[in-house]
């Protein structure tokens, strides 16, 4: 039996991407998606549920996301699930799943597109990368007060 790890999600950014750089100079962008689902209950009431998903992208695509994506922007993300594991300051082991994006497609138009410089952003990220960090890479440290989920 073959193993498959493919994720495709569309949603809206809850805040602008945070772009950091590895010691080797590789860009890493992290952002969170809100993915909404609307459904009807047995009683006929319309309900909505929201799933928040962390996304990480690397290389030139990370730089492009940091440059053009803002809070509220709709994107389609294709990638794979990865497990992020760490110890908090109390020594407890913590973990969570996130998406490591191979492709980020910008959807719709940007909120107030081009308002700052008169130039509209591109309709989609022009780069697709399957970047896997090297074995000696250590991700940027989480802040002590940061809640990882």
N, C-alpha and C positions, 0 to 999 in steps of 0.2 A: 504494500500500500504506500502510495506517495504522500509526502507531507506537503501541505499548501499553507502559506501564510501570506494572504493578500487582503488588504483593506482598502475600500473605496468609500469615502464619506464626503458629503457636501454640507456646509454649514456656514456660520458667520463668526468672525473673529470677535472674541470678548475683549481684546485689547490689542494694541500694536505689537508686532513681533519684537522680541528682544534678541539682538544679534551680538554674539561674542566671538572671539577668535581664539583658536588653539595656539599654543606656543609656536607651532609650525606655521601659523598664519592662515589656517583654514577657517572660514566663517561657519558658525553654527547658529541657526535661528530657531527660537522656540516660541510657540504661540499656542493659544487654546481656542478650540472651536466649540460653538454651541450648536448642537444638532437637534432640531425640533421635530417632533412627531405629533400629528393631530389625529385623533380617533374618536369614535362614538362609543359610549358605554352601552350596556344592555338596555338602560333606561332611555337611551336616545340623546343623552347629553354629550355635547362636544367637549373633549378634554385635550389638553396639550401637555406633553412631557418633554423635558429637555435633558439631553445627555451632553456632558462637558468632556471633551477629549483633548489631551495634550498632544502636540505635534512638534516634531523636530526635523529640520532639513539642513543639509550641508552644502558647502562649496558656493559656487556662483549663484545657485538657486536661493540659498540662504540670504545672500546679499540683495538679490532682486526682491525677495519677500520683505526684507527690512526696509528697502527703499520705497516700495509701492503699496504695501498693505497697511491698512489702518483699522482701528476698531470699527466693527460693523460690516466690514467688507465680506462678501460671499466668496468662498473658494471651494474647489473640489480637490481633495487630497487623495492620492494613490500611494500606497506604501505597504509596510508590513508592521505587525505588532512586535515590540521589543519590551523586555522587562527591565525596568530601572530599579536597582536595589541599593540601599545605603543603610547606615546606622545613624540615628539621630543623636543629639548631644547627650541624651540619657543612656545611650548604648543599646537602645532597642533597634532591632532589625525592621526596616520598612521597605516596601516595594510598591510599584504601580506599573501598569502597562501604559505605553504611549505608542504613537505611530511615528515610525521613521519614514518620512516621505521620500519617495522616488520622484514624484511629480506633484507640483502644485499648480492648478489651473485657476486663474482669476476669473470669477464669474460676474456678469452684470457690469454696471459702471461703478466706479469708485464714488463714495460719498464726497461731495464737493470736489470732484475731479479737477485737478489743475488750478485750484483756487489760489495756491501760493505762488506758482511760477508761470501760470498760463499754459502749461503743457499737460496734456492728458496722459495718464499712465498707459502702458501697453495693456491690451485686453487679456493677456495671459503671460505667465512666466515663460520666457523663451528657452529655458534650459531644463533638461531632464538629466538627472544624475542618479546613479546608484552608488552613492558614496558610502563606503564602510570605513569607519575610523581604524587607524592602525592599532596593532595590539598594544603598543606602549602609550596610547592616548588615555588620558584621564579627563572625564568631562568636567566642565566648570563646577566648582564647589557650590552647593546650595547654601544660601544664607542661613545663619543659625536660627533666625526667627521665621524663616520661610516654611510654610506648610506645603508639602510636596504634592498635595492633591486638592 
